[in-house]
Amino acid sequence: MKVRSRVARVTVNRPEKRNALTVEMWGDLHRALEELDDRSDLAAVVLRGAGGSFSAGSDLDGVRSSDPERFGELQELAESTVLRLRDLRSATFAEIDGPCFGAGCSLALACDVRVCSPRSRFGIPVLRHGIVYEPVHVQRLVDVVGPGPAGLLLYGGEEWTAQEAVTRRLVDRCSEDPASVLEQVLAGLTSGTTAVVRATTISLRANLR
């Protein structure tokens, strides 16, 4: 986690597993978000993944094979962390490159703005993994893309390309360089005071469909 010019950049860093999140990683992310929300000066948070992946979601296979009793803990911690991200007072941005699946997709949806690269892929294969996508996450997905497209992801197990994600409003913009796109947005955002940014964020979230 790095903070500069009132912007925090949080990186999920497990590239050898496409940034699949373990129980420990979810805990670290949750604590990082709490720490950031305690800062009165922070205007924005950018969430990204290392090594050409955003996140393949929770490490379900790893937990099931090594410690099945922690599976429930993983799901609960993932849900609470996604909701913590959604409730941050600062504006939030997802910088997406490569795979963005399952709980990784939930993290992206929790952000106010999502920018991806053409290499990005999106999916929520809950039926294949035999798990229930929590109602709060289903509602967020439906609010963003609508019930029909949400059903294609959840029932059909579809995997969307970057362009399909933009067309269906899952992502706001696709660029070869998502970081540069966000830098331009953040430059405008940080020209205002933190109080104004946070007030604008409240208004935007209140009008999410």
C-alpha positions in Angstrom: 0.0 0.0 0.0 1.3 3.4 -1.0 -0.2 6.8 -0.3 0.9 9.9 -2.3 -0.9 13.2 -3.0 -4.0 12.1 -1.1 -4.3 8.9 -3.2 -3.8 5.4 -1.8 -2.7 2.6 -4.1 -3.5 -0.9 -2.8 -2.0 -3.8 -4.7 -3.1 -7.5 -4.4 0.2 -9.3 -4.7 0.1 -13.0 -5.4 0.8 -13.1 -9.2 1.8 -16.7 -9.3 -1.8 -17.6 -8.4 -3.4 -14.8 -10.4 -3.8 -12.9 -7.1 -6.3 -15.4 -5.7 -6.9 -14.3 -2.2 -6.3 -16.5 0.9 -7.9 -16.0 4.3 -4.7 -14.1 5.4 -4.8 -11.9 2.3 -8.5 -11.0 2.9 -7.6 -10.1 6.4 -4.7 -7.9 5.3 -6.9 -6.2 2.8 -9.6 -5.6 5.3 -7.2 -4.0 7.8 -5.6 -1.9 5.1 -9.0 -0.5 4.1 -9.9 0.3 7.8 -6.6 2.1 8.2 -7.2 4.1 5.1 -10.7 5.1 6.1 -9.3 6.5 9.4 -7.3 9.0 7.4 -8.9 12.4 7.2 -6.8 13.6 4.3 -7.4 10.8 1.8 -9.4 11.6 -1.3 -9.1 8.4 -3.3 -8.2 4.7 -3.2 -7.0 2.7 -6.3 -7.2 -1.1 -6.1 -5.1 -3.1 -8.5 -3.4 -6.5 -8.9 0.2 -7.4 -9.5 1.7 -9.3 -12.4 -0.9 -8.9 -15.1 -3.9 -10.1 -13.1 -6.5 -8.2 -11.1 -7.7 -11.1 -9.0 -9.0 -14.6 -9.7 -11.1 -14.3 -6.6 -10.9 -16.2 -3.4 -8.5 -19.2 -3.2 -11.3 -21.7 -2.9 -9.3 -24.7 -4.0 -6.5 -23.9 -1.7 -8.7 -23.7 1.4 -10.7 -26.8 0.5 -7.6 -28.9 0.0 -5.6 -27.6 3.0 -8.1 -26.6 5.7 -11.8 -27.2 4.8 -12.9 -25.8 8.1 -11.7 -22.4 7.1 -13.9 -22.3 4.0 -16.7 -20.5 5.9 -14.2 -18.1 7.4 -12.9 -17.3 3.9 -16.3 -16.5 2.6 -17.3 -14.3 5.6 -14.1 -12.4 5.5 -14.3 -11.9 1.7 -17.9 -10.5 2.1 -17.0 -8.2 4.9 -13.9 -6.9 3.0 -15.9 -6.2 -0.2 -18.5 -4.3 1.9 -15.7 -2.4 3.7 -14.4 -1.3 0.3 -17.8 -0.2 -0.8 -18.3 1.9 2.3 -15.0 3.8 2.2 -15.5 7.6 2.5 -12.9 8.1 -0.2 -13.6 7.7 -3.9 -12.6 4.2 -5.1 -11.1 3.0 -8.4 -10.4 -0.4 -9.8 -7.4 -0.6 -12.2 -8.0 -4.0 -13.9 -5.6 -6.0 -16.0 -6.1 -9.7 -16.8 -8.4 -12.1 -14.9 -11.1 -10.5 -12.8 -13.2 -13.4 -11.5 -15.5 -14.3 -8.6 -14.8 -12.3 -5.5 -12.3 -10.3 -7.6 -15.2 -9.2 -9.7 -17.0 -8.3 -6.4 -14.1 -6.1 -5.4 -14.1 -4.3 -8.7 -17.9 -3.8 -8.5 -17.5 -2.3 -5.1 -15.4 0.5 -6.6 -16.9 3.7 -7.9 -15.0 3.6 -11.2 -13.6 0.7 -13.1 -11.0 0.9 -15.9 -9.6 -2.2 -17.6 -7.1 -3.3 -20.2 -8.0 -5.2 -23.4 -6.4 -8.3 -21.7 -9.0 -8.3 -19.0 -11.6 -11.1 -18.6 -14.6 -11.2 -16.3 -16.6 -14.0 -14.8 -18.5 -15.1 -11.6 -18.5 -18.9 -11.9 -20.3 -19.6 -8.6 -22.3 -22.6 -9.8 -19.2 -24.3 -11.1 -17.6 -24.0 -7.7 -20.8 -25.0 -5.8 -21.1 -21.8 -3.8 -23.9 -19.2 -3.3 -23.1 -15.7 -4.4 -24.2 -13.5 -1.5 -27.5 -11.5 -2.1 -25.7 -8.2 -1.4 -23.3 -8.9 -4.2 -26.0 -10.1 -6.5 -27.9 -6.8 -5.9 -24.8 -4.8 -6.7 -24.2 -6.8 -9.9 -27.8 -6.3 -11.0 -27.7 -2.6 -10.1 -24.7 -2.2 -12.4 -25.4 -4.4 -15.4 -29.1 -5.3 -15.1 -30.8 -8.6 -14.2 -30.4 -10.2 -17.6 -26.7 -9.8 -18.0 -26.3 -10.7 -14.3 -28.0 -14.0 -15.0 -25.7 -14.7 -17.9 -22.7 -14.4 -15.6 -24.3 -16.3 -12.6 -26.4 -18.9 -14.4 -24.5 -19.3 -17.6 -21.1 -19.0 -16.2 -20.2 -16.7 -19.0 -16.7 -15.1 -19.3 -16.8 -11.6 -20.7 -14.1 -9.9 -22.7 -13.0 -6.4 -21.9 -15.2 -5.0 -24.7 -18.2 -7.1 -23.6 -17.7 -5.8 -20.0 -17.7 -2.2 -21.3 -20.8 -2.8 -23.5 -22.7 -4.2 -20.5 -21.5 -1.5 -18.1 -19.6 -3.8 -15.9 -16.5 -1.6 -16.7 -16.5 2.1 -17.4 -13.6 2.3 -19.8 -11.1 0.0 -21.6 -7.6 1.3 -22.4 -4.2 -0.2 -23.2 -3.0 1.8 -20.2 -5.6 1.8 -17.5 -3.1 3.4 -15.0 -2.7 6.4 -17.3 -6.4 6.8 -17.7 -6.9 6.8 -13.9 -4.0 9.2 -13.4 -5.9 11.7 -15.6 -9.0 11.2 -13.5 -7.1 11.4 -10.3 -5.4 14.6 -11.3 -8.8 16.3 -11.7 -10.1 14.7 -8.5 -7.2 15.8 -6.3 -7.5 19.4 -7.6 -10.5 19.7 -5.2 -10.5 19.4 -1.5 -11.0 16.1 0.3 -14.3 17.3 1.7 -15.6 18.1 -1.8 -14.5 14.8 -3.2 -16.1 12.9 -0.4 -19.4 14.8 -0.8 -19.4 14.1 -4.5 -18.8 10.4 -3.8 -21.8 10.3 -1.5 -24.0 11.8 -4.2 -22.7 9.4 -6.9 -23.3 6.3 -4.7 -26.8 7.5 -3.7 -27.7 7.6 -7.4 -26.5 4.1 -8.3 -29.5 2.5 -10.0 
